[in-house]
């Protein structure tokens, strides 16, 4: 044999094939034995040292000897594995291998061992050793050894109510419960043992029961029986160790006793006060089917009233079938109903007559019954649970719904605000402390439950708004078309006006040509004749020649006046092509010799178009003032300033020329100043002339806004050559 020593070495013992030590190796074997014992001692000491280093200050946990001590541990404390030695009696030996044990202090759940040497038999007095565990709801014992002490005596159970179990404090305790059996079934899967599964109602609550049985049995006759049950109270819980239900572990069927058989109660006595009867029994009711929601609910009429029945039975029925229903009474929203019900068809009768809905009657009378009423259809909306209708009955709104499996094309075609007669199952919902009826619903069985009595007039608010919208659209289109026509008419009128102006200009030009022919041309011819006479008589008759020259001079002055009169109102081409600022800049350019005279033009303010006569007069005044400064004043610096203001427009021409006496009349034959004065007067203003000999001249004219505000400026006609003045 070999032994692993600390550090990984081995010690061996020499054995013969038969297991005896040979004589030739006794000495070596003795030596080997001593080495082995020394190594073993060293190994033990080393292991103890390691354990001492690992837990230098750990104290052993105390041994718990009573179940109540274990139940008082927290889950964290129970998880430390306190040693346990408890004496008690086994109160439940299923589900295997787990069991329940109870001592003089309390009962507790034991996670049993599956080893066959630990038999767990009901009623055994045992001594149990193990450790504590946190369990999934309350602390438990984890079995390590079990010693049978003999036959024990089961504890006497205390009769408790459901409310006493609802806090989970009686977990694993032996109790007695009284209740009404609601359902019975065989459960072959939850435990290793085949069990009988029951649901029992007791004191306003329900709990589950599991009883191990040797073979399946039909105990459906127990339903609705009042039973007295004795067993161990167990708990149903979630992953957060929170209580979710009560499960009673009953060791054998013998621990259940039927105390009273199921009875029948009249429908009119459902949930009425009855002294000494606080537990609800199943009742048997007979009625005519008004509507069926397959696998969910059944609505019947019995004894002149409607009744809602909750059932999972999927046997199809027709309206008018006579059925017998067995179920447990329960509180509905406003009237009693039956739940956990079963039914069977026993015949067929006439369909229930609808009850006329009346707001003055107690609404509870219509809950679950077939009702009919007239209302106005306000709205409809498809939803996953069917078509929903909103109706108005007086000052009240009613919600009606049609199952999704039913074709609703007919209802979708009914115009809104139609008056309809609606028939279906009435459902009343109550609320508040006193359970006062608050709303009323109707379950439609088919589209035929809605009958149209009258449709709304075409002249309703919706159609009126549509008509007003269309009319407004047409009016807007007509207005837009009128705007377009007006614009086109203005364009045509402008063209006509342009043509008329052009014709007037042409006529004016012809008139000026005639006047020039009739006046200037004749006078120029006369001047020529006088000049010829002066030449011929210059030497022979000087006096005659002098008179002829004087006559020619007078005729020349008259011709100049006539020429000015003829072209007084002709519009300058520069104004036709641009505004006053550009025209004034361009018209003075050819008048000024660039090598001798400098011209500075200043323009202030925001230029605006002025009436044609005003612009023409300002242009001619500026032109005349610049020409006089160059021709007569011999100026070298000329300044032109045109300023636009909100109340006036002012033109100023200044020069540094020879000047003249402004208070003296103009020399004979000079019409420039006179012309400028007349132009200023025609615009409602006055020409200001400031000049002294040798100090230059300053000519200014200011046009007030009132002089041209009533004039209309037509931008489109600026190319006309006729001023219209």
Steps between C-alpha positions, in 0.01 A plus 500: 500500500608860451433822690536850361727704730513876524713627216388224261727201615372150558568245778464130419439180699634168369237225485520149360259370244290339775520800727779381744831668558801300367782405742770649278346844514382525858767752588426719200128475560543602862700795386234583243231474766680748721540735205130464418390576856727803513367627166140447611558691822664782307203513257245520784690778676532687171125471432412623849732798457333588171153483656616712794642761262181500294270560801709658769203646693192297379263380772280190457130574438260394775279197448130584461259254663158656440313576178398843627868597536560416135192695383630811672818506290534741212574350154862618532538337843335177389738482205797472743400135570429492873515142634155365586378222728122496526256243641150499361229321303477484120177682401531458121709249304450649153617624262783243520772518615404821684273496804373707791586447865351668808631510854354656811580853373408511129499318169768533233575386146783246453697454181527123531766262378416253226708226668278195567636464854299812595134392494259794535172366630199698614465504881852379581676642803853574380822667599621708208852632455615734228576864424289806435426635152336826380223322309301675227251668733586417865804332665522120463698201632732308270491138611829320579387218730169366631434267794156349552388519862164327460141584408404852578175694533397761244434844650150626545428754229362842581201612297605817317346733239647592167595848621722342769703326227535803274811640671706177465575468873336157521728351237578128577248491791231237553157670456134430435302687230134508403382596151298425186652283229513697174681252278652150510759351260786249483854648498750238374794738439566730798637231737650156463178369650168517322302771677147623525484873421220704649404867520308600812329830583513612861421828673534735203806325354604183324782251560634193321511149641727208408431146628719203399287207375588152385282508189288748308146542630195692382411735782309757295201445726689688769463828308285745698532288813598659828808321632717502810868449409795425727860528382820703477479861384739559212584816307517592133762764423692678226873537438514796740383280793161672495176322586266446204259233627415231754548127438365254759695171521251227601666165585206272413141524377392396848603845625215654296137479613189612313280689740205607286375403150466754219161673486299710257401862543240703312634770267319772694689403816850538352734689735215602730550514873434170673578454866760238573601441136825675421638257240380506141375174350453414138148562364301354217321744270283441196456764230478591130818598315509864392863503382814286523867601493642158424743381767461820701149596607135409465202734543169346592158628607329334789209607715463817292856616567835473326797317642865504397672161520880462481595162360786348304275234350516523121177319410329718235146620568242696306287792608181355646657176632376393843798412722568387853800671662696407811737760641618695799341837576733798484470878519483672163533873427136566586322162529588141601650264245615139488862390457676164452176386342406199287184463294308259281224555247160359588283646221413798284252779558415839358779755509477740796295812438713816521437725797451871424785696659376779723718745689235541770520130597785354711777410262571176685187354340664518156837341587541178301154531338405551135413871474394732220494877464497780244808721475697722264817362340785743573813309404641158410856374529650163400710348780679167554215376721236591241305800370411755767207739466435816699131584538307775673187425699364827635780653706671162539765335282486125433793290381408206274740238364476232232724188510791505250393176332176664384483685168445871568460629143137584562579704810783681321256630240257658749536881488606665822230683698244245381226396739527125564338231711764290670451161669749295699627387839508777758803538725497743792819626663487647850757700694568695813459398859128432466535317166279744313438411130719723283497368144296274277629280219325282246651186347375464143441143390485567125475798261123441488481626858533853357200625299497842334187701581592823320803656337611861559414781260753576230522854634706426802797683641754288316341542158441869562867548582595308187270718289635817657853378435424429133328838462792677660737316266298607195491859621874496551549369149267770359684766700835374374369500143370855545842608625660344193244665270552833673875472452456414135254788461751739655766375263268552203403846624868585543565391142204708378614796707851458357363502150290805575800676649714401205236640264485819704878527492500452125228760463694737725811448295308579184361810667848612602623434148219715358571775751870490419413520132247776545695712749868425538559419137322818381675713759838350413428580136416859600821522705695380199341763278580776754860382524531500118362855493749609762787357295384674184450833674791482738718744297253706296235541771638419847183628662287251310744219579488585872120490500505166315735351762281628783196345337683170454599505869138551612381224273769268640384568858142427405602177331683387813189561711287307255751213500496485877121500503488215252731266690397604855321172589693250292633218724873439494612161369725455803193498726340246273794263549572561870420707806575863590832415668648330196350753256645795692843336507500430128348825374767725652791289380518644142461855634821496705850506346689235692836671467383828663197425725442241775143393581407332831155339529348408841178303549352451848195311623303225327426596139133472401327556169332839475227611264625544147466884487686535833789281389516682165507845663766401755711351222478817288573726799812299578603497135451877466685577825802290397502652150491857643783418744722375214401754233453825694663438837823346372484260799760235574317317784129409467305310769162336432303380807168314478345411838187287556307542826158388617355854478694646204748457216774764457739566210803725556768604243803697630807633315812709566460719187494875445154547641269795438273736682198286581283802584536649148287388203644263241677654206299542183482184298579258795200280584672232717408641840151586382451148373615350831270733698202406287572128538524534881171691511329233291593247771361714782841611621743789469847513349765622743804672339793608717789675319746786530762616251819302542347255759320247287133412477266267692164401340252283699140395471302297761183314402262428794333161514151648466594624155534148364326268751172513309670403177492138382834354394459231238818295476371316197471822296847641571608434140238738359637804323196716574496653847132557516548845666 
